[in-house]
């Protein structure tokens, strides 16, 4: 089913004024990322997030036309926008200030699936919608078929300015998504088990997270990212995503201000906000967090490290890939944790490689890091992918133990 629709002429597709209008509507005030067909020497697709040192932004249809023309040689294909809605986007400092420079953040449930499982995927989406409805959110929900899965969104304006000012947009979005996942996970797990499918629902909300724009083309599949409302879910068909004759709800952006406030209060109270912001909703800086993390991995320097510095871990943290998005130190910790889980047999060779490749292709290129640190992580992760592909868990264990005894790690750093 991956080849359900023939490959489309990308340049012609993005000449449609309706498509450009929807891209603009979603991407305005978001930090933009563009996935290109052209690849780097190591085979990875080029992902653009800056132009001349400034974050990419789109404020009008003309901006999209300009970017398509300016980067034509890279063959732009897919448009993404951050979950965060920014007050201003002029510099790197602006997009790094996710505490004081954001006016909203779009709660999003990422249902990771396959296009051929679309019927079961929609059932998972309905479970999330039903739970949101129980919490009095109805009009502000919208859905989007992203290519191989489904995104369930709540319009960021469903939360009042008073609530956002009090708790912070990122804290609200993260807490709401996590809260609903905790409420629905038993039903979702039961459903996918009975259906025999490996479908996951993830909370990917973080300061740099990007999601596909409505009516953008998928980065690999020849499909449009169409949006629709909850009342249309029972009528949805995979034919809707045909880029030549897509079916799209142009009213996806409708909302009722304040209908999410009750859920926001409940979720923030239970979840506590975005992990690195729990101690202070306003003043905690990423640099301070990284320094505290680095104290617990003393052999690492802030420069590049070698494979020989990697070790097993006595008490690894839960294997959550979104931890990598929090910075250089977290990316190193996650890598050692994943290797430990692989050695223990808790994750298979294929699963480990898939997770690492996703981080290399999507997460690391978008990290707000100095270029040398980003290159270091890419090199390190790519080398670990090669090692895992060649070594059994036992061979990996012997190799890691040659570097020293398992590392002791303090589970709660903050």
Secondary structure, 3 states (H helix, E strand, C coil): CCCCCCCCCHHHHCCCHHHHHHHHHHHCCCCEEEEEEEECCCCCEEEECEECCEECCCCCHHHHHHHHHHCHHHCEEEEEEECEEECCCCCHHHHHCCCCCEEEECEEEEEECCHHHHHHHHHHHHHHHHHHHHCCCCCCEEEEECCCCEEEEECHHHCCHHHHHHHCHHHHHHHHHHHHHHHHHHHHHHHHHHHCCCCEEECCCCCCCEEECCCCECCCCCCECCEECHHHHHHCCHHHHCCCCCCCCCCCCCCCCCCCHHHHHHHHHHHCCCHHHCCCCCCCCHHHHHHHHHCCCCCCCCCCCCHHHCCCECCCCCCCHHHHHHCHHHHHHHHHHHHHHHHHCCCCHHHHHHHHHHHHHHHHHHCCCCHHHHHHHHHHHHHHHHHHHHCCHHHHHHHHHCCCCCECCCCCCC
